[in-house]
Amino acid sequence: MKKTLLFLFAFHFCDEFFSQEINIGELKKHVTYLSSDALEGRGTSSEGEKKSSMYIQMQFRIANLQPKGLQGYVSPFIFKKNSDPHDTNLVNLPERKGLNVIGYLDNSAENTVIIGAHHDHLGMGYDKNSLEANPEGKIHHGADDNASGVAGLIELANYFSGNGRKEKFNFLFICFSGEELGLIGSKKFCENPTIDLERVNFMINMDMIGRLNDSTKKLVIYGVGTAPDFVPLIDKLQSDLSIKKDSSGIGPSDQTSFYLKNIPVLHFFTGQHSDYHKPGDVADKINYEGEKKVLELVIQLIEETEKLPKLIFATTKNTEETKTSFKVTLGIMPDYVFEGKGLRADGVTEGRPASKAGLKAGDIIIQLGEITVNNIQDYMKALSQFNKGDSSKVRILREQKELMMDVVF
């Protein structure tokens, strides 16, 4: 009898020890600290962002992740960025330093799943990307954008490292810096990765997953067209969430950098709200129960992909429309950290005027119509001259050779 009781106790203990679920209390703890006044909005290169990176490193240690940055858990990078997002004149600007934080769960698997979320936000409102009327000097807390994503990433790290089983994937957890200034941190990582990107099965990005509406329960998943298996896989997941699928691999968050490296990507997003890029994005407004549901869906999806071969990458059309007053679009994603003259295309959207004209990622536009393009401001000025149906010449640099192409808007 004693042996039976001992066995049952041991079985129960092991079951409790290895049973792992997303902890709402921990989610709230992470979001509350990361969006607190003490971090002053986690502006890129700020002391607040350094504190954020130190907190994430501590959580990675608790989750028993291996350091996978260039310097322990951290991969610092240097960049220049004008505080005016429409001015790419970088002459005489001081260098700034971003901090990507990277941890690795080694399951001795052939392929790796990357889970990412950016940990920077708008700081004290001086980088001119706030939607507040008078933002300077105000703490932009960034609870949803994107303390929610970082908190989710930390809890997924705890789940996969502590669930008592060895998944068929390794996991790379990355908290990016500089997302709010133009996806800088994710781009820097993809240019200098700390793992073999050829061995990456897919990348999941979590950006603003903390404001699930309890009435609509709407969750948007971008990037479902970047691998043929994604749509049927998502359609059979068990959840009470109302999932809206968007095929595009290119969008205004860090999954774009990985898509441009031919890696299947998904971006989870619970929707825009009136506190977006304003000081009012605070921890008390986060729907923690809703975020837990999103994370449980992510876990389901990852575990379902274990049953499949390595995913096949697919290119997509870009359904993300830029909200401007322009009557036309060229269909490129600008490289916001390009430091030379001209406008470098980081990506070209299939089926749009640039693609049809023959432009490729990496091309540098130096003239559009009659206007010489030295920076993004010149590009925007040139683009505003055209109407739908107009044609023009575009002069580019490709591998240091000048080419002239015909574009039809």
C-alpha positions in Angstrom: 0.0 0.0 0.0 2.8 2.4 0.9 4.6 1.6 -2.4 1.3 2.3 -4.2 0.8 5.6 -2.5 4.5 6.5 -3.1 4.1 5.7 -6.7 0.9 7.7 -7.0 2.5 10.6 -5.2 5.6 10.5 -7.5 3.4 10.3 -10.5 1.3 13.2 -9.3 4.4 15.2 -8.4 6.0 14.6 -11.9 2.7 15.5 -13.6 2.5 18.8 -11.6 6.2 19.5 -12.2 6.0 19.0 -15.9 2.5 20.5 -16.5 3.1 23.8 -18.0 0.8 26.6 -19.0 0.8 30.3 -19.7 0.8 32.1 -16.4 -1.4 35.3 -16.4 0.2 36.6 -13.3 3.6 36.4 -14.9 2.4 38.1 -18.1 1.0 41.0 -16.0 4.3 41.2 -14.0 6.4 41.5 -17.2 4.1 44.0 -18.9 3.8 46.1 -15.7 7.6 46.4 -15.3 8.4 47.0 -19.0 5.8 49.7 -19.4 6.5 51.4 -16.0 7.6 55.0 -15.6 11.0 53.7 -14.5 11.8 52.6 -18.1 10.6 55.9 -19.6 9.1 54.3 -22.7 12.1 52.2 -23.7 13.2 54.5 -26.5 15.9 53.0 -28.7 19.4 53.7 -27.3 17.9 55.1 -24.0 18.7 54.0 -20.4 15.1 52.6 -20.3 15.9 50.3 -23.2 19.1 49.1 -21.4 16.9 48.3 -18.3 14.5 46.5 -20.6 17.4 44.4 -22.1 18.7 43.6 -18.6 15.2 42.4 -17.5 14.8 40.2 -20.5 18.3 38.7 -20.0 17.3 37.8 -16.4 14.1 36.1 -17.6 16.1 34.2 -20.3 18.4 32.9 -17.5 15.4 31.8 -15.4 14.1 29.9 -18.5 17.5 28.2 -18.9 18.0 29.6 -22.4 21.6 29.6 -23.8 23.0 33.0 -24.6 23.0 33.4 -28.4 23.9 37.0 -28.9 27.3 38.4 -30.0 28.0 39.3 -26.4 26.3 36.8 -24.2 22.6 37.3 -24.6 23.0 40.7 -26.2 23.8 41.6 -29.8 24.5 45.4 -29.8 24.5 47.3 -33.1 25.3 50.8 -34.2 23.2 52.9 -36.5 22.4 56.5 -37.4 18.8 57.8 -37.5 17.3 61.2 -38.0 14.6 62.0 -35.5 12.5 63.2 -38.5 11.3 60.0 -40.2 10.9 61.8 -43.5 14.5 63.0 -43.5 17.3 60.5 -44.2 20.1 63.0 -44.2 22.5 61.3 -41.8 25.5 63.6 -42.2 27.0 64.7 -38.9 24.4 62.7 -36.9 25.7 60.9 -33.8 25.9 57.1 -33.8 23.2 55.4 -31.7 23.3 51.9 -30.2 20.6 49.3 -30.2 20.4 46.1 -28.1 18.9 42.9 -29.5 18.5 40.3 -26.8 18.8 36.6 -27.9 18.3 33.3 -26.1 18.4 29.8 -27.5 16.7 26.5 -26.5 18.8 23.7 -27.9 16.8 20.5 -28.5 19.5 19.0 -30.7 17.0 19.3 -33.6 17.8 19.8 -37.3 15.7 23.0 -37.6 14.9 26.0 -35.5 11.8 28.1 -34.9 12.4 31.8 -34.3 10.0 33.6 -31.9 10.5 37.4 -31.9 9.0 40.6 -30.4 10.5 44.1 -30.3 11.2 45.6 -26.9 11.8 49.2 -27.9 9.1 51.8 -27.9 8.8 55.6 -28.4 10.6 56.7 -25.2 9.8 60.3 -24.3 8.4 61.2 -27.6 11.4 62.9 -29.2 11.7 60.7 -32.3 8.6 62.2 -34.0 6.7 59.0 -34.4 4.2 59.6 -31.7 0.5 60.3 -32.5 0.1 62.5 -29.4 -0.5 66.2 -30.1 2.4 67.4 -28.0 4.5 64.3 -27.3 7.9 65.6 -26.3 8.8 64.9 -22.7 5.9 62.5 -22.1 6.4 58.8 -21.3 5.1 56.6 -24.0 4.6 53.5 -21.9 4.1 51.0 -24.8 2.3 48.3 -22.8 0.6 46.8 -25.8 3.3 48.1 -28.2 5.2 46.0 -27.4 5.6 45.0 -23.8 2.7 42.6 -24.5 4.8 40.8 -27.2 7.9 40.6 -25.0 5.9 39.2 -22.1 4.4 36.6 -24.4 7.8 35.7 -25.7 9.2 35.2 -22.2 6.3 33.0 -21.2 6.7 30.9 -24.4 10.3 30.5 -23.5 9.3 29.3 -20.1 6.7 26.9 -21.6 9.0 25.3 -24.1 11.9 25.0 -21.7 9.8 23.6 -18.8 7.0 21.5 -20.3 8.9 18.2 -19.7 9.3 17.2 -23.4 11.8 17.9 -26.1 10.2 19.5 -29.1 11.3 18.6 -32.7 12.6 22.1 -33.1 15.2 24.3 -31.5 14.0 27.7 -30.5 15.6 31.1 -30.9 13.9 33.8 -28.8 14.8 37.4 -30.0 13.7 40.7 -28.5 14.5 43.3 -31.1 15.6 46.9 -30.7 14.9 49.7 -33.1 11.7 48.4 -34.5 9.9 51.7 -34.1 12.7 53.5 -36.1 12.3 51.2 -39.1 12.8 47.5 -38.2 16.5 48.2 -37.6 17.2 45.5 -35.0 15.6 42.7 -37.0 17.4 43.8 -40.1 20.7 44.0 -38.3 20.2 40.4 -37.0 19.3 39.1 -40.4 22.5 40.7 -41.8 24.6 39.1 -39.1 22.7 36.1 -37.7 24.0 34.0 -34.8 22.5 30.8 -36.2 22.3 29.4 -39.7 19.2 30.9 -41.3 19.1 28.0 -43.8 18.1 25.9 -40.8 15.2 28.1 -39.7 11.8 26.4 -40.3 9.7 29.6 -39.8 9.6 32.8 -37.7 6.7 34.0 -35.5 6.5 37.7 -34.6 4.3 39.0 -31.8 3.7 42.7 -32.0 0.7 44.2 -30.1 -1.0 41.0 -28.8 -2.5 42.6 -25.6 -5.7 44.2 -26.6 -8.0 41.3 -27.6 -11.6 42.6 -27.8 -13.7 40.3 -25.6 -16.7 40.8 -27.8 -15.2 40.2 -31.3 -12.3 38.1 -30.1 -10.6 39.1 -33.4 -7.0 38.1 -34.0 -5.2 39.0 -37.2 -2.4 36.7 -38.4 -0.3 38.2 -41.2 2.0 36.1 -43.4 -0.2 33.1 -43.9 0.8 33.1 -47.6 4.5 32.7 -46.9 4.2 28.9 -46.7 1.6 26.7 -48.4 1.0 24.8 -45.1 0.0 27.8 -43.0 -3.6 28.3 -44.0 -4.8 24.6 -43.6 -2.8 24.4 -40.4 -4.4 27.5 -38.9 -7.9 26.5 -40.0 -7.8 23.3 -37.9 -6.5 24.9 -34.7 -8.9 24.7 -31.7 -9.8 28.2 -30.4 -12.7 30.5 -29.8 -10.8 33.3 -31.4 -12.1 34.9 -34.6 -9.0 34.7 -36.8 -8.5 37.0 -39.8 -5.8 35.8 -42.1 -3.6 38.1 -44.2 -1.3 36.5 -46.8 1.4 39.2 -47.0 4.9 38.6 -45.7 5.7 42.3 -45.8 4.3 44.5 -43.1 5.2 47.2 -40.6 6.9 44.9 -38.1 9.9 42.7 -37.7 8.7 39.6 -39.6 9.4 41.6 -42.7 13.2 41.3 -42.2 12.9 37.5 -42.2 10.5 37.3 -45.1 13.1 39.2 -47.1 15.5 36.4 -46.3 13.0 33.8 -47.8 11.9 32.5 -44.4 8.2 31.7 -43.8 6.8 34.2 -41.3 3.6 34.8 -39.2 2.8 38.0 -37.3 0.2 37.8 -34.5 -1.8 41.1 -33.8 -4.9 41.8 -31.8 -5.7 45.1 -33.4 -5.2 48.9 -33.4 -6.6 51.1 -30.6 -6.9 54.7 -29.7 -3.8 54.5 -27.4 -1.5 53.4 -30.2 1.7 55.4 -30.1 0.4 57.6 -27.3 1.2 57.8 -23.6 -2.1 56.1 -22.7 -0.9 52.7 -23.8 -0.5 51.4 -20.2 -0.5 48.1 -18.4 -4.0 48.4 -16.8 -5.5 48.3 -20.3 -4.0 45.0 -21.3 -6.4 42.0 -21.7 -4.2 39.3 -20.0 -6.8 36.6 -20.4 -7.0 37.4 -24.1 -3.2 37.4 -24.5 -3.1 34.0 -22.9 -5.5 32.7 -25.5 -3.2 34.1 -28.3 -0.2 32.4 -26.8 -2.0 29.1 -26.5 -2.8 29.4 -30.1 0.8 30.0 -30.9 1.8 26.9 -28.9 -0.9 24.8 -30.8 0.4 26.0 -34.1 4.1 25.2 -33.3 3.2 21.7 -32.0 1.1 21.0 -35.1 4.1 21.9 -37.4 6.1 19.2 -35.7 4.0 16.7 -37.7 5.1 18.3 -41.0 8.3 18.4 -43.0 10.3 21.7 -43.1 8.0 24.4 -44.4 8.4 25.6 -48.0 8.8 29.4 -48.4 6.4 31.2 -50.8 6.5 34.8 -52.0 3.3 36.9 -51.4 1.7 40.1 -52.7 1.8 43.0 -50.2 -1.7 43.9 -48.9 -0.3 46.4 -46.5 -1.2 49.8 -47.9 0.7 52.9 -46.8 -1.6 55.6 -45.5 -0.5 58.7 -47.4 -2.1 61.3 -49.6 -0.3 59.9 -52.7 -2.4 59.0 -55.6 0.0 56.3 -56.7 2.5 53.9 -55.1 5.7 52.4 -56.5 5.4 49.2 -54.4 8.7 49.1 -52.6 9.7 48.9 -48.9 12.3 51.6 -48.3 15.5 50.7 -46.4 15.2 53.2 -43.5 18.7 52.7 -42.3 20.5 53.1 -45.7 23.2 55.8 -45.2 24.1 56.5 -48.8 22.6 58.8 -51.4 19.3 57.7 -53.0 16.5 55.5 -51.7 17.4 51.8 -51.4 14.6 49.3 -51.9 14.7 46.7 -49.1 11.8 44.8 -50.7 9.8 45.0 -53.9 6.1 44.0 -53.9 5.1 41.5 -56.6 2.7 42.9 -59.2 3.2 46.5 -58.3 4.7 49.2 -60.6 8.3 48.7 -59.4 8.2 45.0 -59.8 6.7 45.3 -63.3 9.4 47.7 -64.3 12.1 45.3 -63.2 13.3 46.8 -59.9 14.7 44.4 -57.4 15.5 44.4 -53.7 18.8 46.2 -53.2 18.3 48.6 -56.1 19.0 52.3 -55.2 16.6 54.8 -56.8 18.6 58.0 -57.7 16.1 59.7 -59.9 12.3 59.5 -60.4 10.9 61.5 -63.2 12.6 64.9 -63.2 13.5 64.8 -59.6 16.9 63.6 -58.3 16.4 61.3 -55.3 19.0 61.8 -52.5 16.7 60.6 -49.7 13.2 59.5 -48.8 12.0 63.1 -48.7 13.0 63.5 -52.4 11.4 60.2 -53.2 8.1 61.3 -51.6 8.2 64.6 -53.4 8.7 62.9 -56.8 6.0 60.3 -56.1 3.5 63.0 -55.4 3.8 64.4 -58.9 2.1 61.3 -60.5 -1.4 60.1 -61.1 -2.7 56.6 -61.8 -1.9 55.7 -65.4 1.1 58.0 -65.7 4.4 56.7 -66.9 7.9 57.8 -66.0 11.6 57.0 -66.1 13.3 55.8 -63.0 17.1 55.8 -62.7 18.6 53.2 -60.3 22.0 51.9 -59.2 22.4 48.2 -59.2 25.7 46.7 -58.2 27.3 50.1 -58.9 25.9 50.3 -62.4 23.3 52.9 -63.5 20.2 51.5 -65.2 17.2 53.4 -66.6 13.8 51.8 -66.4 10.2 52.6 -67.5 7.5 52.6 -64.8 3.8 52.8 -65.3 1.7 53.8 -62.2 
